[in-house]
Amino acid sequence: EELEAVHPLLYKLLRWIVGTNRCHLHYLTDSSMRVEGVHTEHQFILRSTPPEKERAFKQLKQEHRGTFYAFHGSGLGNWHSILRLGLKNFSGTEKQSHGAVYGPGIYMAV
């Protein structure tokens, strides 16, 4: 009911996204991963890979330097594709939308 108060189609949209997406939600139990300033004990990570790929990623993370949070400033119209397919490097293709001053790749901010 609260979501429908924001927009009548919001609940249906969220149900469709969650129900048809290959992503899965992981409850954050590690307090170091929680976002400060979000005043709830319920925080999640949306993972877009199957659990077996997540395990392989965790193994690589241990073998190398670990990870850090980074933000990708993609346009709102790209979110659906990114959640479904992940970030793709379109450098040097007709799908590249901006320059590549530091070379080809996916640009992030930390």
C-alpha positions as CSV (number, residue, x, y, z in Angstrom):
1,E,0.0,0.0,0.0
2,E,2.8,2.4,0.8
3,L,4.5,1.8,-2.6
4,E,1.2,2.3,-4.4
5,A,0.9,5.7,-2.6
6,V,4.1,6.7,-4.2
7,H,2.9,5.6,-7.7
8,P,0.1,3.2,-8.5
9,L,2.4,1.0,-10.7
10,L,5.5,0.9,-8.4
11,Y,4.6,-2.3,-6.6
12,K,3.9,-4.1,-9.8
13,L,7.1,-2.8,-11.4
14,L,9.2,-4.0,-8.4
15,R,7.5,-7.4,-8.4
16,W,8.3,-7.8,-12.1
17,I,11.9,-6.7,-11.6
18,V,12.5,-9.1,-8.7
19,G,10.5,-11.9,-10.2
20,T,12.1,-11.9,-13.6
21,N,15.6,-10.9,-12.7
22,R,18.5,-13.3,-12.4
23,C,20.0,-11.2,-9.6
24,H,19.6,-12.2,-6.0
25,L,19.5,-10.3,-2.7
26,H,22.1,-11.0,0.0
27,Y,21.4,-9.8,3.5
28,L,24.4,-7.8,4.9
29,T,25.6,-9.3,8.1
30,D,29.1,-7.7,8.0
31,S,28.8,-4.3,9.6
32,S,31.8,-3.0,7.6
33,M,29.8,-3.3,4.4
34,R,26.8,-1.4,5.6
35,V,26.1,2.1,4.2
36,E,26.4,4.7,7.0
37,G,23.5,7.1,7.3
38,V,20.9,4.6,6.2
39,H,19.1,4.2,9.4
40,T,17.9,0.6,9.2
41,E,19.3,-2.7,10.3
42,H,18.0,-4.2,7.0
43,Q,20.6,-3.6,4.3
44,F,21.2,-5.8,1.2
45,I,23.5,-6.2,-1.7
46,L,21.9,-7.0,-5.1
47,R,24.2,-9.5,-6.8
48,S,23.8,-10.1,-10.5
49,T,25.8,-13.3,-10.7
50,P,24.9,-16.9,-9.8
51,P,26.2,-18.1,-6.4
52,E,28.9,-20.2,-8.0
53,K,30.3,-17.2,-9.8
54,E,30.1,-15.2,-6.5
55,R,32.2,-17.9,-4.8
56,A,34.8,-17.7,-7.5
57,F,34.9,-13.9,-7.2
58,K,35.4,-14.2,-3.4
59,Q,38.3,-16.6,-4.0
60,L,40.0,-14.2,-6.4
61,K,39.3,-11.3,-4.0
62,Q,41.3,-13.2,-1.3
63,E,44.2,-14.0,-3.7
64,H,44.5,-10.4,-4.7
65,R,43.9,-7.0,-3.0
66,G,40.3,-7.3,-2.0
67,T,37.6,-4.9,-3.2
68,F,36.2,-1.5,-2.6
69,Y,33.0,0.3,-3.4
70,A,32.9,2.3,-6.6
71,F,30.0,4.1,-8.3
72,H,29.1,4.0,-12.0
73,G,27.3,7.1,-13.2
74,S,25.2,5.6,-15.9
75,G,22.0,7.1,-17.1
76,L,18.7,6.1,-15.6
77,G,17.7,4.4,-18.8
78,N,20.6,2.0,-18.6
79,W,19.8,0.5,-15.1
80,H,17.6,-2.4,-16.4
81,S,20.3,-3.6,-18.9
82,I,23.0,-3.3,-16.3
83,L,21.1,-5.3,-13.7
84,R,20.3,-8.0,-16.3
85,L,23.6,-8.2,-18.2
86,G,26.2,-6.4,-16.0
87,L,28.4,-3.5,-17.0
88,K,29.7,-4.0,-20.6
89,N,32.7,-2.3,-22.1
90,F,31.5,-0.6,-25.3
91,S,34.7,1.4,-25.9
92,G,35.3,1.8,-29.6
93,T,31.9,0.6,-30.7
94,E,28.8,2.4,-32.0
95,K,27.3,2.0,-28.5
96,Q,30.0,4.1,-26.8
97,S,28.2,7.2,-25.6
98,H,31.0,9.3,-24.1
99,G,34.8,9.8,-24.6
100,A,37.5,7.6,-23.3
101,V,40.1,10.2,-22.1
102,Y,41.9,7.5,-20.0
103,G,41.5,4.8,-22.6
104,P,39.0,2.0,-23.1
105,G,37.1,0.6,-20.2
106,I,34.2,1.1,-17.7
107,Y,34.7,4.3,-15.7
108,M,33.9,4.4,-12.0
109,A,34.2,6.9,-9.2
110,V,35.5,5.9,-5.7
